Amino acid sequence: MKCTIKGCPGEYEERKIVHTVRHHGQVIVIDHVPAEVCSVCGDILLKPETIRRIEKLLQTTSRPVNTVPLYEYA
């Protein structure tokens, strides 16, 4: 599919990305999220079912698989 960003000649391709979201004041990092990524500008599209799965994951009380350091840009 052609990129939806005006003037970008790129095409979307399926990739796995690292998705970061702030949820209830915490930064949550989710690895291996399926997404469509533009090969030229890097624009990212998530399918509705992917978004629903992320929302469901955020509602669970399970512990994360790993933790990551968080640096603050001051």
N, C-alpha and C positions, 0 to 999 in steps of 0.2 A: 504494500500500500504506500502511496506517495505521502510524504511528510505534509502535515497540516500547517506548518509554520510558513507564513507568507514569504515567498521568494526563495525558500530552501528547496534545492533540487533533489534532496535525499529520499531514500525509501526506508520504511520501517522494517526492522528484522527482529526476530524473536531472540531474546537473551534472558539471562538470569541476572538480576541486579541486587544491590544492597539498598533496602528501603529504610529510611529513618523517619520517625514520627514522634511528636511530643504528645504524650497521653497522660492526663491527670498530673501534669507538672514534671513527668519523667521523660527522658529521652529513651526511646525504644528503637533498637536496630534489628531489622529482620533481614536475614541473608537468604539468597537463592530464590528471590521473588520473580516469577515469570512476568516479562514485560515486552512491549514492542518499543524498540529504541531506534531513532533515526540514525542512519549511518553517517550523516554529514554533520548535523547540528547537535545531536545527542538528546533531542526531545524524547520524553518518555510517556507512553500510554499504558495504563493498567486496565485490564478488562474488568467489567462489573463483578464477575465471579471472583476475581482475585481480590478486589476491594472488600467484598463480603467476607472472604476467608480471613483477611487481615483484621477486619473489625471483630470477627468471632474470636480470633487469636487474642486480641487485646482484652476481650471480656473474660478470658479464662484466668484462673488463679495459679496456673502451673508456673513453675520456676523456669527461668531462662536456661538455655543450654550452656551459655557462656556469658561472661561480662566483658565489657570493653572500657578502656580509660576514656574519660571525658575531659577535654581541654576547653577552657573558656577563653575566647578572644576578647581581651580587655582593651 
